């Protein structure tokens, strides 16, 4: 069985589209270094899993007495830049 393929050389390949758009990816991409928000106790595990997938090593999440019953999420470095070009400005 012979198959014929057309080889295209005069235009670039079309851009790939993501099969599953993620609301969390879009949310975390909109954050800047130093931005923070509160997380209700009930949503902690869900947001923690999303953060670990899209912001691995670039955030801090903790509890404080200033806001009882919630966790604080702080973006500590830019998660969507290559690792060697990230700026870490928040401790």
N, C-alpha and C positions, 0 to 999 in steps of 0.2 A: 504494500500500500504506500503510495507516494503522496507526500503532503507538500503543498506549496505555501511558503510564507512570504509575506511582503516585508522587506527590510526598509525601514524609514530612516533616512539619514539627514534630511534637510530641516527637521523640526525637533525640538526637545520633547522628551516623553511627558505626558500629562502628569500633573501633580497627584499624589495619592490622597485619598480622603480617609479620614478615620471612620471606622465602621461604627463605633459606639461613642458618641460624644459624651463627655462627662461634665456634669454641672460642678463637681468638686474641683476638677482640673481647672476649669475656667475661673472658679472662685479664687483658688490659690494663686493662679497666674496674675490676678488683679491686685494682689497684695504687694506692698513694698516693704523693704527691710525696716523693722521697727513697728510695723502695724500690729495691733493686737485686738482680740475680741474675747468675750466670755462664752463659755460652753456650758449649757445646763447638764446636770449630772446624768440625766436620761440619755443624752445624745453623745456623751463622752466617748464610748467605745466606737461608735460609727464614725465620728469625726477623727478620732485617733487613727483608725485604720486608713482613712482617706489621706490624712496628712502623712502617714508613714509611706504611702505609695507615691504621692506626688511631691512631697517636700522632705524626702529622706535626709536626715542630718542637718536640716536647715531651720529647725523650729524648736521651741521650748514650750512644754505644757505643764502647768503646775496648779496646785490649790493654794489659796491664800485666805487669811481671816478677814481681809477687807471686803471680799465678796463671798459670803458663806453659801455653800451649796452649788458652787459653779467652779469650773476650771478656767484658767487663763491660757490662751494660745498666743504666742509671740513669734513672729517670723524673724529669725536671727541672721539669716544670710539669704542671698538670692538663689532660690531653688531651681530656677529655670535657665540658669547660665551654666556653661561647662564648669566642672569642678575647679579647674585651675584658674578661672577668672572671677570667681565669686568674691564679693567684698563682705567681710564680716565686721559689722559696725556695732552690733548689739551684743552684750555679754550674756 
